[in-house]
Amino acid sequence: MKYTSNHEKLNISEKLDENKIFINGNNFNFIASNVKSEKYEFLRDELKNFLLKKKEILNDKVEIIMLEYELTKPLISSELVYIDLRYWKNGIIDDNRFPRDKYTGLFYYPASSLKGMLRDAAEYDEFYKRIENKYVESKNEYKEIYNYLFGEIKNDDDGNAGNLRVYPIFFKRTKIEHFTPLDENRTPKLPLSVEAIPEKEKFYIFLEILLKDKKYEYNDIIKELIDFLFTEIGIGSKNRLGYGRAKKIGEVSDAYKGKYENINFKLGMEDKKYGLKEIKVEFISLDNIHISSGEYKMEYIDDFVIKDKHGIPFIPSTSFKGALRNAFVNLDFKNIKEIFGNEHDNDNIKKGTVYFNDLKIKYFPVSITEYEVFYYLNNKKRDEYRVEFNSSIKITSKVIYIKKSNKKIDFNENIKINGVTIKTKKIDKDKYLVSPQDYYYLINNNMVIKHSNKIDKDSGTASGKDGNIFIYELIPRGTIFETSIIIDNGKLNIEEAEIEELFKKAFLYLSTAGIGGKKSRGSGRIVPLRFYYNSKGE
């Protein structure tokens, strides 16, 4: 942590950087900031064209919704950030800044929050009246549509996560909104400043619907629901005061843009001995991933993810195989029993001709947050310096990827991660080798911990009883996995080109359907990042 005194006549406004945040004084006021429009447009076009390519490959099995809206009122959302500063005895809880995506640096409204708001909006009687006789004829039909889109949380363990998939909303700039909170006696307190997305800010909404049937006009119903949410309810905090409202600008063009028009997915199989062929593939997690270990009530966590004997998380081959089998079924592929076997037929059990391996972590994302404090001196003794009212904190963050090195190498670069100095060796931009000991430490100290309400199995709602908070562990999004599939080509009566096409579509299907548990809570999607043509990954 770097400290600078006001003897330098520091001008905070001159130090403003478009990807950094300042908190001024003890009431933590913000200076609003922007992000580069090129970064925003890059992400928008990349996501748009990825979805269009997916639609092209999966054809009628997925529906894509791409809309553009404009805020008519500012949007307020917040994330809790604990700033551990030795000059404050107990640190600071900073809950007034708009969330930033740690991988892109963009301001964003989380996908899980948006899906939750859509689910709540769908329960309004006013919305049912809006679509009655237009898309549905009865409340029983509407309940069927609701469960198809959003699932039933009480059955989450059974994989009923619904068929609607939502992406985060990204924004380019923020502004400051000021409020005067009232205490329990309705007496004004000190003014509160929060970071918000300003009105007239345009943004894009991307959603997907898995089309397991075409019984109803799901696409049109979701568009109506989005419009109802943004015009009548609003999203984010203080939406009851009119914040978080928006109007529709139009639908996003379904044409590819610029260099992204050539996005494609290819598979290549490598010949092995005894007539076997191998497909190697990397995945990156779009969401946090939860594959339960079955270990409950250890320490303060109710449900841990599964880990290997070295304490490193992974996705088991059984989960991978099950997710792919589900993809084959929903994509209406043939040869399912031939590929996956028919273990469920007790009278005629037969193994499949394809063998699956665990998805092991290749690169693990670690977020590094740094604080730079600008303070006013009040004592000549260094150990008695205190941060005074007119001080400020500059917060910067970035993400690096770590990989375990099992060889004895020269770790020639030190990186400070969350206050701990780690010896590393840089191998690529933002990629570092670390020792097995540090690898274990960094992974297990950077897992995602989430809280949710326990659900009453009968009512499907929060139980409302003491101890109803359920805490579980997840592998963070942005984690890169690697795995391989072994194909017994001599026993599989399918042409090689057809095998490649089947698995290419099935892999891509996982970027919508997901893998593992907690999918109804926004977890599980993985994307095929790269396919290998040979054992060297070239």
C-alpha positions, 0 to 999 in steps of 0.5 A, spaced: 500 500 500 502 506 498 501 513 502 502 520 499 502 526 504 498 532 502 505 536 502 505 534 495 499 539 494 495 533 491 489 535 486 485 529 486 481 531 480 487 531 476 489 524 479 482 521 476 483 515 471 477 512 468 478 505 470 479 507 478 475 509 483 476 515 489 473 515 496 473 522 499 473 523 506 470 519 512 463 519 508 466 516 502 464 520 497 465 518 490 468 521 484 464 518 478 468 515 472 468 512 465 471 506 462 473 506 455 468 506 450 472 501 445 472 496 451 465 496 452 463 496 444 468 490 444 465 486 449 458 488 446 460 485 439 464 479 442 458 477 446 453 479 440 456 475 435 458 469 440 450 468 441 449 469 433 454 463 432 451 459 437 444 460 434 447 458 427 450 452 430 444 449 434 439 452 430 432 451 433 434 449 440 436 456 443 432 462 442 436 469 442 434 475 445 438 482 444 435 488 446 437 496 447 434 500 452 435 507 455 435 509 462 429 514 464 432 514 471 438 513 474 440 506 476 443 504 483 446 498 485 451 496 490 456 491 492 460 490 499 467 491 499 471 491 505 477 495 505 482 493 510 486 499 512 491 499 518 489 506 519 482 504 521 481 500 527 476 495 524 477 497 516 471 500 512 465 497 509 464 500 502 457 499 500 456 505 495 460 504 489 456 501 483 459 494 481 465 493 477 466 486 473 473 484 475 475 481 469 473 487 464 473 493 469 466 495 466 460 497 470 455 491 470 448 489 473 449 482 475 445 476 471 443 473 477 440 480 480 436 481 473 434 474 473 431 475 480 428 481 478 424 478 472 422 472 476 419 477 481 416 481 475 413 475 472 409 474 479 405 481 478 398 480 477 398 486 472 403 483 468 399 477 467 393 481 465 398 484 460 399 478 456 392 475 458 388 473 451 394 475 447 399 469 449 396 465 454 388 463 455 388 461 463 392 462 469 394 454 469 397 456 462 401 461 465 404 457 471 406 452 466 410 458 462 413 461 468 415 454 471 418 452 464 422 459 464 424 460 471 424 453 474 422 451 481 427 453 486 425 448 491 427 442 486 434 445 484 437 439 487 433 435 481 436 440 476 430 444 474 433 450 473 428 453 468 430 454 461 431 462 461 439 464 461 441 471 462 447 475 461 449 481 465 448 488 463 454 492 462 455 500 462 460 505 460 459 511 466 457 513 472 455 519 476 454 521 483 447 521 487 446 524 493 441 522 499 439 524 506 438 518 510 433 519 516 434 515 523 429 512 526 426 518 529 425 521 522 431 526 523 436 527 517 443 524 518 449 526 514 448 526 507 450 520 503 453 519 496 452 513 492 455 511 485 449 510 480 449 509 472 446 516 469 439 517 466 439 517 458 445 511 458 444 506 453 445 499 454 444 492 451 440 486 454 442 479 452 438 473 454 437 465 451 431 461 452 433 453 451 427 451 446 425 444 449 418 445 446 415 450 442 408 450 445 408 457 447 411 464 444 416 464 449 420 469 446 415 474 445 413 473 452 420 475 455 420 481 451 413 483 454 416 481 461 422 485 460 418 492 458 414 491 464 420 490 468 423 496 466 417 501 465 413 499 471 417 496 476 425 498 475 431 494 477 436 496 482 436 499 489 430 505 490 426 502 484 420 504 489 422 511 488 422 511 481 430 509 480 432 504 475 427 505 469 428 505 462 425 505 455 426 500 449 430 503 443 429 497 439 432 490 437 439 489 436 441 487 429 442 480 428 448 481 423 455 480 425 460 486 425 467 487 423 472 482 425 468 478 429 464 475 423 469 469 422 468 467 429 467 459 428 468 453 432 472 447 430 474 440 432 480 436 431 481 428 433 488 426 434 489 418 433 492 414 439 494 407 439 489 401 439 484 405 434 482 410 439 482 417 438 482 423 442 479 430 443 482 435 447 478 441 449 479 447 454 473 450 457 472 457 461 466 458 466 461 464 464 458 463 471 461 460 478 461 453 478 458 448 484 459 441 484 457 439 491 462 434 495 457 432 499 460 435 505 456 439 509 456 443 515 464 443 516 466 450 519 462 455 517 460 453 510 454 448 509 456 445 502 463 445 499 465 443 492 468 437 490 476 437 490 481 432 489 486 429 494 491 435 493 485 440 495 484 442 488 477 443 485 475 440 479 469 438 475 468 430 475 468 426 469 461 423 471 458 430 472 461 432 465 458 426 462 451 427 465 451 434 462 453 432 455 448 426 455 443 431 457 445 435 451 445 430 446 438 428 449 435 435 448 439 436 441 435 430 439 441 426 437 441 419 435 446 414 437 446 416 445 446 409 448 452 407 443 456 413 445 454 413 453 452 406 454 445 404 457 447 403 465 440 405 466 437 398 463 439 393 469 437 387 464 442 389 459 447 394 461 452 396 456 458 401 456 459 406 451 464 407 446 466 414 449 470 415 455 470 422 459 475 425 463 475 430 469 475 437 467 481 440 471 483 447 472 489 449 467 488 457 469 485 459 476 483 467 476 486 471 482 483 478 483 488 483 486 486 489 489 490 495 491 489 501 495 493 507 495 491 512 500 492 520 500 492 522 507 493 529 511 499 528 517 497 529 524 503 527 527 510 526 526 511 519 528 510 514 522 506 509 526 501 514 529 499 517 522 492 517 522 487 518 516 483 524 517 477 527 514 480 530 507 483 524 505 482 519 500 483 512 497 484 510 490 482 503 489 485 499 483 484 492 481 486 487 476 485 479 474 491 474 473 491 467 472 495 462 476 498 455 474 501 450 478 508 448 476 511 441 478 518 443 476 523 446 480 524 453 476 526 460 478 521 464 481 523 470 479 518 475 480 514 477 487 507 479 486 503 481 492 496 478 492 491 480 498 497 482 502 501 476 501 507 476 497 507 470 492 513 468 488 512 467 481 514 466 474 511 470 468 509 465 462 504 470 458 500 476 459 497 476 466 499 468 466 504 466 472 507 459 474 507 458 482 509 453 486 504 447 488 504 450 495 502 457 493 497 454 488 493 450 493 493 457 498 491 461 492 485 457 490 482 456 497 483 463 499 479 465 492 473 461 492 467 464 491 462 464 498 455 465 497 449 466 501 442 464 500 435 462 503 433 455 505 427 453 501 421 450 504 420 444 500 412 444 501 411 452 499 417 453 495 419 459 498 424 462 504 422 458 510 423 464 514 426 460 520 432 462 524 438 459 521 435 459 514 441 462 511 445 456 506 452 458 505 455 454 499 462 454 496 463 455 488 469 455 483 469 462 480 467 464 473 473 465 469 476 459 471 479 455 465 479 448 465 482 442 460 480 435 459 479 430 453 475 425 451 477 418 448 473 415 443 473 407 441 473 408 434 473 401 432 466 400 436 463 406 434 459 406 428 459 413 426 463 417 421 469 421 424 466 428 421 459 426 424 462 425 431 466 432 431 459 435 429 456 432 435 460 434 440 462 441 437 454 442 438 454 438 445 460 442 448 456 449 445 450 447 448 453 447 455 454 454 455 447 455 455 444 449 459 450 449 464 453 443 469 453 442 476 448 445 481 445 451 483 443 453 476 437 456 478 441 461 482 445 463 476 451 458 476 454 453 471 455 455 464 461 453 461 464 455 454 468 451 449 474 456 449 479 452 444 479 445 441 486 442 440 488 439 434 494 435 437 497 433 443 501 440 443 495 444 443 497 447 436 
